[in-house]
Amino acid sequence: MKNKLLPSLILSLLFGCSANISNPQNELIASHSGGQSMGDATSLYWYTERLGIPLHAEDYVVAGDYGWYQSNYRWEEGSVRELIREGEQLKEAKGLVPYKIHVRFNQQGEAVYQQYRLDDKVLPLKSDFLEQLKNEAISVVEKTKAQNTQGTQLIQGYWDGREFETCDGEEFDNLEFNQSLPSFVVERLASIDSYVAFVGSESSDRLVVDDLLMLSDDGQPCIDPPDMK
């Protein structure tokens, strides 16, 4: 009987130990979110790093009547190596037309693959625009990390005038604003169920809004990080 029990006991101990072993790589990964509103453009950001080194980032940008886009950015060894962007942009006499950009860079920052489709036409990408795209990727990282250092993040959810429920299902009774809002926004928040996206912070019972990004009816779904891989 002892001989039969001993192997079973050893197997149980081995499986028990393996179940508690964590992956050190996963523990070193940190994810942040943020956003900003500047003029007609409103941006939502997501960013993931390992030991302070960028891995990937995403954005979702709405520019009023001028269009919108969403992007995926990927880094290797601290350099932007790939970006994919798709959306719609305003084209004279045609209104909003679809476009997509896909670029891969080598370690030296040179574009070794590029494709730009605008309204079903393939067009070249100029070197200054390629540099702008890389700078926009870096800007997402810098802005998101700075907001995280300040204790703020991107928060999305639904407000019914009395309670805010985040897209993750958390509920808060108080919604406070650190910025002055137009009267029509205040009235809307007080009377209409709304989808709200903002950069702010949270505590046990309240949310503090530093920068209101989006305000729409409650039929607007929560916006996830784009995945165009």
C-alpha positions in Angstrom: 0.0 0.0 0.0 2.8 2.4 0.9 4.5 1.8 -2.5 1.3 2.6 -4.3 0.7 5.8 -2.3 4.2 7.3 -2.6 4.3 7.8 -6.4 0.8 9.4 -6.2 1.9 11.7 -3.5 5.0 12.8 -5.4 2.9 13.5 -8.5 0.5 15.6 -6.5 3.3 17.6 -5.0 4.9 18.2 -8.4 1.6 19.4 -10.0 0.9 21.5 -7.0 4.2 23.2 -7.2 4.0 23.8 -11.0 0.6 25.4 -10.6 2.1 28.0 -8.3 5.1 28.9 -10.5 4.6 32.3 -12.0 6.0 33.5 -15.3 8.7 36.1 -14.6 8.3 37.6 -18.1 4.6 38.4 -17.5 5.4 40.0 -14.1 7.8 42.4 -15.9 5.1 43.6 -18.3 3.1 46.8 -17.5 0.2 48.2 -19.5 -1.0 51.8 -19.3 -3.8 53.9 -21.0 -4.4 57.6 -21.5 -5.6 60.1 -24.0 -5.9 63.8 -24.9 -8.1 66.3 -26.6 -6.5 69.0 -28.8 -8.6 71.2 -31.0 -10.8 69.0 -33.2 -8.8 65.9 -32.4 -9.6 63.5 -29.6 -7.2 60.6 -28.9 -7.4 57.4 -26.8 -4.1 55.6 -26.1 -3.0 52.2 -24.9 0.6 51.2 -24.2 2.5 48.1 -23.1 6.1 47.9 -22.0 8.5 45.4 -20.4 11.1 46.8 -18.0 10.4 50.3 -19.3 11.1 49.2 -22.9 8.2 49.7 -25.3 6.5 46.5 -26.8 3.4 47.8 -28.5 0.9 50.7 -28.4 -2.4 51.5 -29.9 -4.4 54.7 -30.5 -7.9 55.7 -31.6 -8.2 59.2 -32.9 -11.3 61.1 -34.0 -10.9 64.5 -35.8 -14.4 65.8 -36.2 -15.4 66.3 -39.8 -11.9 65.5 -40.9 -12.1 61.8 -40.3 -10.7 59.3 -37.8 -8.1 56.5 -37.6 -6.8 53.7 -35.4 -3.3 52.5 -35.2 -1.1 49.6 -34.0 2.6 50.3 -33.2 5.2 47.7 -32.5 8.7 48.1 -31.1 11.8 45.8 -31.1 14.9 46.6 -29.1 13.6 50.1 -28.3 12.9 51.1 -32.0 9.6 51.5 -33.8 9.6 48.5 -36.2 6.1 48.3 -37.6 2.9 50.4 -37.7 -0.5 49.7 -39.2 -3.1 52.4 -39.5 -6.6 52.5 -41.0 -9.4 55.0 -41.0 -11.2 57.6 -43.1 -10.0 61.0 -44.1 -11.6 64.0 -45.8 -11.0 64.2 -49.5 -12.1 67.2 -51.5 -15.4 66.7 -53.4 -15.7 63.1 -52.2 -16.2 63.5 -48.4 -14.7 60.8 -46.2 -12.8 58.1 -48.0 -11.1 55.0 -46.5 -7.3 54.7 -46.2 -4.8 52.2 -44.8 -1.1 52.5 -44.0 1.3 49.7 -43.3 5.0 50.3 -42.7 7.9 48.1 -41.4 11.2 49.7 -40.4 14.6 48.1 -40.0 16.8 48.7 -36.9 18.3 51.8 -38.5 14.8 53.3 -38.9 14.6 52.9 -42.6 11.2 51.9 -44.2 11.9 48.5 -45.7 8.2 47.9 -46.5 5.5 50.4 -47.0 2.0 50.5 -48.4 -0.5 53.4 -48.5 -4.0 52.9 -49.9 -6.2 55.9 -50.2 -9.7 55.4 -51.7 -8.5 52.1 -53.3 -5.5 53.8 -54.9 -1.9 52.9 -54.0 0.2 56.0 -53.3 3.8 56.5 -52.2 4.7 57.7 -48.7 7.1 60.6 -48.4 10.1 60.5 -46.1 8.9 63.4 -43.9 5.5 61.7 -43.4 7.2 58.4 -42.5 9.2 60.3 -39.9 6.0 61.9 -38.6 4.4 58.5 -38.2 7.3 57.3 -36.0 7.1 60.5 -34.0 3.4 59.9 -33.4 4.2 56.4 -32.1 6.7 57.9 -29.7 4.2 60.6 -28.6 1.7 57.9 -27.6 4.3 56.4 -25.3 5.4 59.7 -23.8 1.9 61.0 -23.2 0.6 57.8 -21.7 3.6 57.3 -19.4 3.4 60.9 -18.2 -0.3 60.6 -17.4 0.4 57.3 -15.6 3.1 59.0 -13.5 0.5 61.6 -12.6 -1.8 58.9 -11.4 -4.3 59.2 -14.2 -5.5 56.8 -16.9 -8.1 56.4 -19.6 -11.5 55.6 -18.1 -14.6 54.7 -20.1 -18.1 53.9 -19.0 -21.7 55.0 -18.6 -23.2 57.7 -16.5 -27.0 57.9 -15.7 -26.8 61.1 -13.6 -26.4 59.2 -10.3 -24.0 56.4 -10.9 -21.0 55.7 -13.2 -20.4 52.1 -14.4 -17.0 51.6 -16.0 -16.6 49.3 -19.0 -15.0 46.8 -16.6 -18.2 46.7 -14.5 -17.0 48.8 -11.5 -19.6 51.2 -10.1 -19.0 54.7 -8.6 -21.5 57.0 -7.0 -19.6 60.3 -7.6 -18.2 61.9 -10.7 -16.1 65.0 -10.1 -14.5 67.3 -12.7 -11.2 69.1 -12.5 -12.0 71.2 -15.5 -14.6 73.8 -16.4 -17.3 72.4 -18.7 -19.8 74.2 -21.0 -23.3 74.5 -19.6 -24.8 72.2 -22.3 -22.4 69.5 -21.3 -23.3 69.9 -17.6 -27.0 69.7 -18.5 -26.5 66.7 -20.6 -24.7 64.8 -17.9 -27.4 65.7 -15.4 -30.3 64.6 -17.6 -29.3 62.1 -20.3 -27.8 58.6 -19.9 -24.4 58.9 -21.6 -21.3 57.1 -22.6 -18.3 59.0 -21.2 -14.5 58.6 -21.9 -12.0 60.7 -20.0 -8.5 60.9 -18.5 -8.8 60.8 -14.8 -8.3 58.9 -11.6 -10.4 56.7 -9.2 -10.7 56.1 -5.5 -12.9 53.9 -3.5 -16.1 55.8 -4.2 -15.5 58.4 -6.8 -14.0 59.2 -10.2 -12.2 62.5 -10.9 -12.2 63.8 -14.5 -9.1 65.7 -15.6 -9.8 65.8 -19.3 -13.2 64.9 -20.8 -12.5 63.2 -24.1 -15.8 61.8 -25.4 -19.5 62.3 -24.5 -22.1 60.4 -26.5 -25.4 58.6 -26.0 -25.4 55.3 -24.1 -25.7 53.3 -27.3 -22.0 54.0 -27.9 -20.0 50.9 -27.2 -16.8 51.0 -25.2 -13.7 51.4 -27.4 -11.2 48.6 -27.2 -7.5 48.9 -28.2 -7.5 48.2 -32.0 -6.0 45.0 -33.2 -5.1 45.0 -36.9 -2.4 42.3 -36.9 
